[in-house]
Amino acid sequence: PAPLPKISTSVELRQLWSNRVDGGKAARSGQRLSIAVAGERAFMAGADGIVRAVDARSGAQRWQVRTGQRVSAGPGSDGARVAVGTLDGDLIVLDANDGEQLWTHGMLAEVLSPPIVSRDAVYAVGIDGRVHALDAANGQTRWTFDTTVPLLT
């Protein structure tokens, strides 16, 4: 094999802060929850249903709410709203400024991936293969699209 070229460091990284959601239980249970960053805030959720907003620069907590449900996907955010999906098939949308629940939409199937939140719509996919497009202001269905789900999913 050819000798490895020397790689010089072009950017130095350092950890500014860290935060743990629900004691890492989500990772042990196989759920893949993510972090959404919008503007100066980072949003995170734990499998135990706690959703939290922190300052993206300092890690200082801005707010925290308990949804009362087990979170399976999310969060997703556009900076104005934060959305998480649940194991029970609900999509919960919160106000990004204070965590107040704006609306809930029953999808009838576990939400698989972080919802996509845009200025006027929230998009979510359930384990049944159905894609939902919902009005961001009130959660009313704009359209749904059924996809074929592989057997043994």
LOKOL-261311 format. One line per 5 residues: number of its first residue (from 1); their letters; for each residue x, y negated, z negated of N, C-alpha, C. Coordinates in Angstrom, 2 decimals. Layout:
BEGIN
NUM) A) X:Y:Z:X:Y:Z:X:Y:Z; ... .
***
This chain:
BEGIN
1) PAPLP) 0.83:1.21:0.00:0.00:0.00:0.00:0.86:-1.26:0.00; 0.30:-2.31:0.54:1.01:-3.59:0.58:1.08:-4.16:-0.83; 2.14:-4.91:-1.12:2.24:-5.52:-2.45:1.11:-6.54:-2.65; 0.63:-6.63:-3.87:-0.44:-7.57:-4.18:0.10:-9.00:-4.16; -0.63:-9.92:-3.54:-0.17:-11.31:-3.55:-0.38:-11.92:-4.93 .
6) KISTS) 0.45:-12.86:-5.27:0.32:-13.56:-6.55:-0.86:-14.53:-6.44; -1.72:-14.49:-7.41:-2.90:-15.36:-7.43:-2.69:-16.40:-8.51; -2.79:-17.65:-8.11:-2.64:-18.73:-9.09:-4.02:-19.20:-9.54; -4.10:-19.57:-10.79:-5.36:-20.03:-11.36:-5.67:-21.42:-10.84; -6.84:-21.57:-10.23:-7.22:-22.89:-9.71:-8.18:-23.62:-10.64 .
11) VELRQ) -8.90:-22.86:-11.45:-9.84:-23.46:-12.40:-9.68:-22.74:-13.73; -9.61:-23.49:-14.79:-9.52:-22.88:-16.11:-10.91:-22.89:-16.73; -11.37:-21.73:-17.16:-12.68:-21.60:-17.77:-12.54:-21.47:-19.28; -13.49:-22.06:-19.99:-13.54:-21.89:-21.44:-14.99:-21.84:-21.87; -15.26:-21.05:-22.87:-16.62:-20.89:-23.37:-17.00:-22.12:-24.18 .
16) LWSNR) -18.14:-22.73:-23.84:-18.61:-23.90:-24.57:-19.56:-23.52:-25.70; -20.38:-22.52:-25.46:-21.32:-22.07:-26.48:-21.85:-20.69:-26.10; -22.49:-20.04:-27.03:-23.14:-18.77:-26.74:-24.44:-18.71:-27.53; -25.32:-17.86:-27.09:-26.62:-17.72:-27.73:-27.07:-16.29:-27.54; -27.72:-15.73:-28.51:-28.20:-14.35:-28.42:-29.71:-14.35:-28.60 .
21) VDGGK) -30.37:-13.63:-27.72:-31.83:-13.54:-27.78:-32.19:-12.14:-28.25; -33.04:-12.03:-29.21:-33.55:-10.80:-29.84:-32.48:-9.77:-30.16; -31.32:-10.23:-30.57:-30.27:-9.34:-31.03:-29.73:-8.40:-29.99; -29.94:-8.69:-28.70:-29.43:-7.83:-27.64:-30.26:-6.59:-27.41; -31.46:-6.51:-28.03:-32.31:-5.32:-27.88:-32.76:-5.12:-26.44 .
26) AARSG) -32.95:-6.20:-25.70:-33.41:-6.07:-24.31:-32.42:-5.29:-23.47; -31.13:-5.57:-23.65:-30.11:-4.86:-22.87:-30.09:-3.38:-23.23; -30.31:-3.07:-24.50:-30.31:-1.67:-24.92:-31.56:-0.94:-24.43; -32.65:-1.66:-24.20:-33.87:-1.00:-23.75:-33.94:-0.89:-22.23; -32.93:-1.42:-21.54:-32.89:-1.31:-20.08:-33.52:-2.48:-19.36 .
31) QRLSI) -34.09:-3.44:-20.09:-34.68:-4.59:-19.43:-33.59:-5.54:-18.98; -33.85:-6.20:-17.88:-32.88:-7.13:-17.33:-33.47:-8.53:-17.33; -33.38:-9.19:-18.47:-33.85:-10.55:-18.59:-32.70:-11.47:-18.20; -33.05:-12.61:-17.65:-32.02:-13.52:-17.16:-32.13:-14.87:-17.86; -31.30:-15.79:-17.46:-31.35:-17.16:-17.96:-31.67:-18.06:-16.78 .
36) AVAGE) -32.57:-18.99:-16.99:-32.90:-19.98:-15.96:-32.34:-21.32:-16.40; -31.63:-21.99:-15.51:-31.09:-23.32:-15.81:-31.76:-24.30:-14.88; -32.32:-25.35:-15.46:-32.97:-26.40:-14.68:-32.63:-27.74:-15.34; -31.92:-28.57:-14.61:-31.52:-29.86:-15.16:-30.57:-29.68:-16.33; -30.88:-30.28:-17.44:-30.02:-30.25:-18.63:-30.42:-29.15:-19.60 .
41) RAFMA) -31.34:-28.25:-19.19:-31.81:-27.21:-20.10:-31.58:-25.82:-19.54; -31.37:-24.89:-20.45:-31.31:-23.47:-20.12:-32.46:-22.79:-20.86; -33.14:-21.88:-20.16:-34.28:-21.19:-20.74:-33.97:-19.71:-20.81; -34.31:-19.08:-21.92:-34.06:-17.65:-22.09:-35.23:-17.02:-22.83; -35.38:-15.72:-22.62:-36.47:-14.98:-23.27:-35.93:-13.66:-23.76 .
46) GADGI) -36.52:-13.18:-24.85:-36.16:-11.87:-25.39:-37.29:-10.89:-25.16; -36.98:-9.63:-25.17:-38.00:-8.60:-25.00:-39.06:-8.68:-26.08; -38.71:-9.26:-27.22:-39.66:-9.39:-28.32:-40.69:-10.50:-28.11; -40.61:-11.22:-26.99:-41.60:-12.24:-26.68:-41.22:-13.65:-27.05; -40.03:-13.84:-27.59:-39.59:-15.19:-27.93:-38.98:-15.84:-26.69 .
51) VRAVD) -39.44:-17.05:-26.38:-38.89:-17.84:-25.27:-38.28:-19.09:-25.90; -37.10:-19.45:-25.42:-36.38:-20.55:-26.03:-35.78:-21.44:-24.96; -35.71:-22.74:-25.27:-35.02:-23.73:-24.43:-33.86:-24.30:-25.22; -32.69:-24.40:-24.58:-31.53:-24.98:-25.23:-30.92:-26.03:-24.31; -30.17:-26.92:-24.91:-29.42:-27.91:-24.14:-28.32:-27.17:-23.39 .
56) ARSGA) -28.25:-27.33:-22.08:-27.30:-26.58:-21.27:-25.85:-26.97:-21.56; -25.61:-28.16:-22.05:-24.24:-28.59:-22.33:-23.74:-28.13:-23.70; -24.62:-28.24:-24.71:-24.18:-27.96:-26.08:-24.70:-26.64:-26.64; -25.78:-26.11:-26.07:-26.39:-24.90:-26.61:-27.36:-25.18:-27.75; -27.56:-26.46:-28.08:-28.48:-26.80:-29.17:-29.92:-26.46:-28.77 .
61) QRWQV) -30.63:-25.83:-29.68:-32.00:-25.41:-29.39:-32.92:-26.62:-29.29; -33.72:-26.64:-28.22:-34.72:-27.71:-28.04:-36.08:-27.26:-28.57; -36.47:-26.02:-28.23:-37.71:-25.44:-28.74:-37.67:-23.93:-28.64; -38.59:-23.30:-29.38:-38.72:-21.85:-29.35:-40.18:-21.51:-29.60; -40.72:-20.57:-28.82:-42.11:-20.14:-29.02:-42.17:-18.61:-28.99 .
66) RTGQR) -43.17:-18.09:-29.68:-43.46:-16.65:-29.66:-44.68:-16.45:-28.77; -44.52:-15.66:-27.73:-45.63:-15.43:-26.81:-46.62:-14.40:-27.35; -46.16:-13.56:-28.27:-47.03:-12.51:-28.80:-47.07:-11.27:-27.92; -46.28:-11.27:-26.84:-46.24:-10.12:-25.94:-44.78:-9.71:-25.70; -44.59:-8.51:-25.19:-43.25:-8.02:-24.86:-42.89:-8.52:-23.47 .
71) VSAGP) -41.81:-9.26:-23.37:-41.40:-9.86:-22.10:-40.60:-8.83:-21.30; -40.95:-8.71:-20.02:-40.27:-7.76:-19.13:-39.46:-8.45:-18.05; -39.75:-9.71:-17.77:-39.07:-10.40:-16.66:-39.04:-11.90:-16.91; -37.94:-12.49:-16.49:-37.85:-13.94:-16.56:-36.71:-14.36:-17.46; -36.71:-15.61:-17.74:-37.64:-16.62:-17.28:-37.27:-17.17:-15.91 .
76) GSDGA) -38.22:-17.90:-15.34:-38.00:-18.67:-14.13:-38.45:-20.09:-14.45; -37.81:-21.09:-13.87:-38.18:-22.46:-14.18:-37.84:-23.41:-13.04; -38.65:-24.44:-12.93:-38.38:-25.54:-12.00:-38.01:-26.81:-12.75; -37.87:-26.72:-14.07:-37.57:-27.88:-14.90:-38.81:-28.48:-15.54; -39.98:-28.22:-14.96:-41.24:-28.71:-15.53:-42.01:-27.58:-16.21 .
81) RVAVG) -41.86:-26.36:-15.68:-42.55:-25.18:-16.20:-41.56:-24.04:-16.37; -41.89:-23.15:-17.29:-41.10:-21.94:-17.53:-42.06:-20.77:-17.46; -41.72:-19.74:-16.69:-42.60:-18.58:-16.53:-41.89:-17.30:-16.93; -42.61:-16.43:-17.64:-42.11:-15.10:-17.98:-43.20:-14.09:-17.67; -42.79:-12.88:-17.36:-43.72:-11.79:-17.13:-43.67:-10.82:-18.29 .
86) TLDGD) -44.77:-10.08:-18.49:-44.84:-9.17:-19.63:-45.04:-7.73:-19.20; -44.75:-6.83:-20.13:-44.97:-5.40:-19.90:-46.45:-5.10:-19.71; -47.32:-5.92:-20.30:-48.76:-5.71:-20.20:-49.37:-6.31:-18.94; -48.53:-6.87:-18.07:-49.02:-7.39:-16.79:-49.51:-8.81:-16.81; -49.08:-9.60:-17.76:-49.45:-11.01:-17.79:-48.28:-11.88:-17.35 .
91) LIVLD) -48.60:-12.95:-16.68:-47.63:-13.98:-16.34:-47.96:-15.16:-17.24; -47.00:-15.57:-18.06:-47.22:-16.66:-19.01:-46.40:-17.85:-18.56; -47.05:-19.01:-18.45:-46.37:-20.23:-18.01:-46.43:-21.25:-19.14; -45.25:-21.77:-19.48:-45.09:-22.73:-20.57:-44.62:-24.07:-20.03; -44.90:-25.13:-20.79:-44.38:-26.46:-20.47:-42.90:-26.46:-20.82 .
96) ANDGE) -42.04:-26.85:-19.89:-40.60:-26.81:-20.12:-40.14:-27.84:-21.14; -40.94:-28.86:-21.40:-40.53:-29.90:-22.35:-40.71:-29.51:-23.80; -41.78:-28.75:-24.11:-42.06:-28.44:-25.51:-42.46:-26.98:-25.76; -42.58:-26.16:-24.72:-42.93:-24.76:-24.89:-44.41:-24.48:-25.03; -45.24:-25.50:-24.91:-46.69:-25.29:-25.01:-47.16:-24.40:-23.87 .
101) QLWTH) -48.02:-23.43:-24.20:-48.54:-22.54:-23.16:-49.52:-23.30:-22.28; -49.25:-23.31:-20.98:-50.10:-24.00:-20.02:-51.21:-23.08:-19.50; -50.85:-21.85:-19.14:-51.82:-20.89:-18.65:-51.22:-19.49:-18.63; -52.11:-18.50:-18.52:-51.73:-17.10:-18.40:-52.52:-16.51:-17.25; -51.87:-15.65:-16.47:-52.54:-14.98:-15.36:-52.35:-13.48:-15.51 .
106) GMLAE) -53.45:-12.73:-15.51:-53.40:-11.28:-15.60:-53.09:-10.69:-14.23; -51.92:-10.04:-14.12:-51.51:-9.46:-12.84:-51.89:-7.98:-12.75; -52.31:-7.40:-13.86:-52.75:-6.00:-13.93:-51.61:-5.01:-13.74; -50.38:-5.46:-13.71:-49.22:-4.57:-13.58:-48.01:-5.27:-14.20; -47.11:-4.48:-14.76:-45.90:-5.03:-15.35:-45.17:-5.90:-14.34 .
111) VLSPP) -44.68:-7.05:-14.80:-43.93:-7.96:-13.95:-42.49:-7.47:-13.90; -41.95:-7.31:-12.68:-40.65:-6.67:-12.49:-39.46:-7.60:-12.47; -39.60:-8.76:-11.88:-38.45:-9.64:-11.70:-38.79:-11.05:-12.16; -37.77:-11.87:-12.42:-38.06:-13.23:-12.88:-38.96:-13.96:-11.89; -40.02:-14.59:-12.41:-40.89:-15.36:-11.52:-40.13:-16.51:-10.88 .
116) IVSRD) -40.55:-16.88:-9.67:-40.01:-18.04:-8.98:-40.99:-19.18:-9.23; -40.47:-20.28:-9.76:-41.32:-21.43:-10.08:-40.90:-22.57:-9.18; -41.86:-23.11:-8.44:-41.59:-24.29:-7.61:-42.52:-25.41:-8.06; -42.40:-26.54:-7.42:-43.18:-27.71:-7.81:-44.68:-27.44:-7.79; -45.15:-26.65:-6.83:-46.59:-26.47:-6.71:-47.07:-25.02:-6.82 .
121) AVYAV) -46.16:-24.05:-6.97:-46.59:-22.66:-7.04:-45.65:-21.83:-7.92; -46.20:-20.73:-8.43:-45.42:-19.75:-9.18:-45.62:-18.42:-8.46; -44.51:-17.73:-8.18:-44.55:-16.46:-7.46:-44.05:-15.35:-8.38; -44.76:-14.22:-8.39:-44.37:-13.11:-9.23:-44.69:-11.80:-8.54; -43.89:-10.76:-8.86:-44.07:-9.43:-8.28:-44.32:-8.44:-9.41 .
126) GIDGR) -45.34:-7.61:-9.22:-45.66:-6.59:-10.20:-45.12:-5.24:-9.78; -45.10:-4.31:-10.73:-44.60:-2.97:-10.45:-45.48:-2.23:-9.44; -46.71:-2.74:-9.22:-47.61:-2.15:-8.23:-47.29:-2.60:-6.80; -46.25:-3.46:-6.64:-45.84:-3.92:-5.32:-46.57:-5.16:-4.85; -47.49:-5.65:-5.63:-48.26:-6.83:-5.23:-47.50:-8.11:-5.57 .
131) VHALD) -47.40:-9.00:-4.58:-46.78:-10.31:-4.76:-47.91:-11.32:-4.97; -47.79:-12.12:-6.02:-48.81:-13.11:-6.35:-48.25:-14.51:-6.15; -49.02:-15.37:-5.49:-48.70:-16.79:-5.41:-49.80:-17.52:-6.17; -49.41:-18.25:-7.20:-50.37:-18.89:-8.09:-50.16:-20.40:-8.10; -51.23:-21.14:-8.24:-51.15:-22.59:-8.33:-50.39:-22.94:-9.61 .
136) AANGQ) -49.34:-23.73:-9.51:-48.50:-24.04:-10.66:-49.26:-24.85:-11.73; -50.25:-25.62:-11.32:-50.97:-26.46:-12.27:-51.95:-25.68:-13.14; -52.61:-24.65:-12.57:-53.67:-23.99:-13.33:-53.66:-22.46:-13.28; -52.75:-21.86:-12.52:-52.65:-20.41:-12.48:-53.64:-19.71:-11.57; -54.43:-20.45:-10.82:-55.39:-19.82:-9.92:-54.67:-19.19:-8.73 .
141) TRWTF) -55.19:-18.07:-8.29:-54.57:-17.33:-7.19:-54.69:-18.11:-5.89; -53.56:-18.28:-5.22:-53.54:-18.86:-3.88:-53.60:-17.74:-2.85; -52.77:-16.71:-3.07:-52.79:-15.54:-2.20:-52.07:-14.40:-2.89; -52.33:-13.19:-2.42:-51.59:-12.01:-2.86:-51.19:-11.23:-1.61; -50.14:-10.47:-1.75:-49.65:-9.64:-0.65:-49.30:-8.28:-1.22 .
146) DTTVP) -49.89:-7.22:-0.63:-49.62:-5.87:-1.09:-48.49:-5.26:-0.26; -47.53:-4.69:-0.97:-46.44:-3.97:-0.30:-46.55:-2.50:-0.68; -45.94:-1.66:0.10:-45.94:-0.24:-0.19:-44.89:0.05:-1.23; -45.31:0.73:-2.28:-44.38:1.08:-3.35:-43.92:2.51:-3.12; -42.62:2.76:-3.16:-42.13:4.11:-2.96:-42.69:5.08:-4.00 .
151) LLT) -42.90:6.33:-3.63:-43.36:7.34:-4.57:-42.34:7.47:-5.69; -42.81:7.84:-6.86:-41.97:8.02:-8.05:-41.32:6.74:-8.53; -41.92:5.61:-8.23:-41.40:4.33:-8.72:-41.69:4.22:-10.19 .
***
